[in-house]
């Protein structure tokens, strides 16, 4: 299998602190999605978000964010995957 491809499809991966989704995130996700056939989004852990963004973060805990991303495929123009 060629790097970045699965079943002849190009899979794109990005990750981040998506505890507070804003227009910059949407722009990044749309750009990433345009680079392939499927987009896989990784979510930083609550501990990672706290380390990167400060003690008052995450705004939305990882478990709730995972639920959001799992259902987002129904109304957003990209694919999401959670393990």
Backbone torsions as a table, in degrees:
resi	resn	phi	psi	omega
1	UNK	NA	130.4	178.6
2	UNK	-69.6	147.6	179.1
3	UNK	-55.7	136.0	176.6
4	UNK	77.7	4.2	-178.6
5	UNK	-123.1	147.5	176.9
6	UNK	-144.9	124.0	-179.6
7	UNK	52.8	38.8	178.8
8	UNK	78.5	2.1	-179.6
9	UNK	-106.6	145.3	176.4
10	UNK	-88.6	123.1	179.8
11	UNK	-105.2	128.5	-179.4
12	UNK	-110.7	138.9	-180.0
13	UNK	-122.3	138.5	169.8
14	UNK	-143.8	159.0	176.2
15	UNK	-145.4	167.9	178.9
16	UNK	173.8	-173.0	177.4
17	UNK	-93.1	86.3	-177.0
18	UNK	-99.7	36.2	177.8
19	UNK	-77.5	-14.2	177.7
20	UNK	-141.1	97.2	-175.0
21	UNK	-78.5	127.4	-179.4
22	UNK	-133.9	171.9	-176.3
23	UNK	-55.4	-32.3	177.3
24	UNK	-64.2	-38.5	175.8
25	UNK	-63.6	-45.1	-179.6
26	UNK	-59.0	-44.8	179.0
27	UNK	-60.2	-45.3	179.2
28	UNK	-62.6	-45.4	-178.2
29	UNK	-66.6	-39.0	176.6
30	UNK	-64.4	-41.7	178.2
31	UNK	-63.9	-44.7	179.0
32	UNK	-61.9	-44.1	-178.8
33	UNK	-61.8	-35.0	-178.8
34	UNK	-69.7	-12.3	-178.7
35	UNK	-85.6	-4.9	-177.8
36	UNK	-161.6	-169.8	-177.8
37	UNK	-90.4	-22.6	-179.9
38	UNK	-147.5	144.2	178.3
39	UNK	-115.5	127.1	174.3
40	UNK	-107.1	126.4	-177.6
41	UNK	-110.6	122.6	175.6
42	UNK	-97.2	139.3	179.6
43	UNK	-107.0	129.8	175.1
44	UNK	-63.6	146.9	177.8
45	UNK	-67.6	162.1	176.9
46	UNK	-56.8	-42.4	179.3
47	UNK	-61.3	-42.9	178.8
48	UNK	-64.4	-44.4	179.2
49	UNK	-61.0	-43.9	178.7
50	UNK	-60.0	-43.9	-179.9
51	UNK	-63.3	-42.8	-176.7
52	UNK	-80.5	-34.6	-170.4
53	UNK	-111.5	-16.9	178.0
54	UNK	120.5	166.9	-173.3
55	UNK	-63.9	-24.1	-178.8
56	UNK	-86.6	6.7	178.8
57	UNK	-113.8	155.9	6.2
58	UNK	-78.9	152.8	175.0
59	UNK	-69.8	-45.8	176.1
60	UNK	-114.7	118.6	-179.3
61	UNK	-59.0	154.6	-175.5
62	UNK	-53.2	-43.3	-178.6
63	UNK	-60.1	-41.1	177.8
64	UNK	-70.2	-38.8	178.3
65	UNK	-63.8	-39.3	177.6
66	UNK	-60.2	-42.1	179.1
67	UNK	-61.2	-43.5	177.0
68	UNK	-58.3	-50.2	-177.3
69	UNK	-66.3	-35.3	178.1
70	UNK	-61.6	-37.0	-178.0
71	UNK	-90.0	-13.0	-174.6
72	UNK	-63.9	-26.6	-177.7
73	UNK	-61.1	-23.2	-179.9
74	UNK	-71.9	-23.1	-175.1
75	UNK	-133.5	1.7	176.9
76	UNK	-115.4	148.5	-175.7
77	UNK	-80.5	30.2	174.5
78	UNK	-137.9	167.9	178.2
79	UNK	-95.4	147.3	174.7
80	UNK	-128.9	151.2	-178.8
81	UNK	-142.9	135.9	176.5
82	UNK	-125.8	139.7	175.9
83	UNK	-104.3	NA	NA
